[in-house]
């Protein structure tokens, strides 16, 4: 029964993994690279010129901008070293204080902060989930129920 449930659920799981790896991976990489814009995190992340390439997943970042960011990167890491903040406002104040020494990074931060996270991606995922057939949902329920029963029975044998 468990093997049948796994076989029934596998196509749905493969579908979602493929959708995520193809459709959403550039968004994930962009927001992962956006962590470089945080003066608190950048010292721990220690990005290099190669890792800045991931910022090109944002449509407003091009090769010239990445090159300019790479040029300013040592100054940025040195300026951010030891910076501690208690809230988001302090980060904005830090960027305002460093806009003259880090003009390209400041411009990038302003653009990244304009990117509004939305529920559109989550809604797409839930929409895709709705396409699962009742058979797959029932198979998943059966699989979970069987797994719980097997685990319970194994624990009872040990007692």
N, C-alpha and C positions, 0 to 999 in steps of 0.2 A: 504494500500500500504506500509506503514512504517513497519507494523508488518511482512509482507511478506519479505521485504528487510532484516529485522533483522534476520528472520529465515534462510534466504539464506546465510547471511554472517557469522552466528554463527559457522558453521562447520569449516570454514577457520580460524576464530579467535581461536577456541578451539585447532586446530591443531598447530598453532604457539605458543600458551601458553604452550602446552604440550612439544613441541620441546625445548622451552626455559627452562622450569623447569626441564627437564630431561637431555638434552645434554649440555646446556651452563651454568648451575648453578655452577658447580665446578670451571669453569673459572672465573665467577663473584665473587665467594667467595674468590678465590685465590688473585685476584687483589684488592679486598676490604681489605683483610688481609695485602697485601703488603704496605698499607698505614702506617703500624707500622714501616716500614723501614725509614720513613721520620722523622728526629729529630725535625722538626718544628711541625708536626702533632701529634707525639706520646704523648706529654704532654697533649694535649686536648683529645686524644682518651683514654688515661689511660688503656691500655690493661692489662689483667691479664693472669695468666698461662692458664686458660681455653680458653680465646679468641685466644691465640697463636696456638691452635689446628687447626684453620682455615688455617694456613700456610701449613698444610699437603696436601692441595689441589694442591700445587706445587709438581711435581714428585721428586724433589731433596731434599725435606724436609721429614725427618722421625721422629720417636718418640724420638730418642736420641738427635737429633738436637733441637727439641722443648723443651726438658728437659733442655738442655744447655742454650737455649735462655731464658727460664723462670728463670734460676739461675742468669743470667746477667741482667734481666729486671729492677730490682730496680736501679742498677748502670746506666743503659741506661736512664731511666726516669730522674734520678737526674742530669746526665750530660747534657741532652737535655733541661732541665728546663731553660727557659729564652732565649734560642737560637733563634735568628732572622737572616734571610738571605734575600738577595736581588735577588739572582739568584741560579741556579742549581750548579754552580761551588763551591759556598760556602758550599753547602751540602757535596760535595765530599771532600772538604778540611776538613770539620768537621769530616767526617768518617776517613780520613787519620790520623787526630790527635788523634782519639780514638781507633785506631785498636789494640793497646796493652791492653787497659782496657776492650774492648768489642770485643774480637776476634771472637766469634760465630756470633754476630750480624753483624760484618764487613764481615764475609764470606757469610752470607745470603744476605746482600745488594749487594755484588759483583755478586752473582748468579741472584738475582732478576733483577739487571740492565742489565744483558745479555739477559733476556727474551724480545724479540722484539715483540711489538704489531704489528699484521699484519692485513691485510684486509681479511684474509681467513674466519673468522667468519662472517663478514659483507657480503662477497660474498655468503656464504652459505644461509644467510637469504634472500638475493635477489633472489637466486636460488629457494628457497622455495616459495617466493612471486610469482615467475613466474608460479608456478604450480596452482595458483588460476584459476578457470575456468572463462571464459568470462561472464558466468551467474552471478557469485559472484561479479565480477567487476561491471557489469551493475547494479546489485542490490545495491551495495554500492553507485554508482552514484545516483541512484534513491532515496536512503535513504537520502543522503546529500541534494539533491535538494528539497525533500519533507520537510526536517527539516528546511531548509532556508525559504521555502515558509510559513510554519506554523508560524515560529518565526516572519517573516515579517508581516503576516496577524494579528497576535496577537498584534504587536506593532501598526499597523494601527487602530485597534479597540480602543486602549487606547487613541488615539489622538482625 
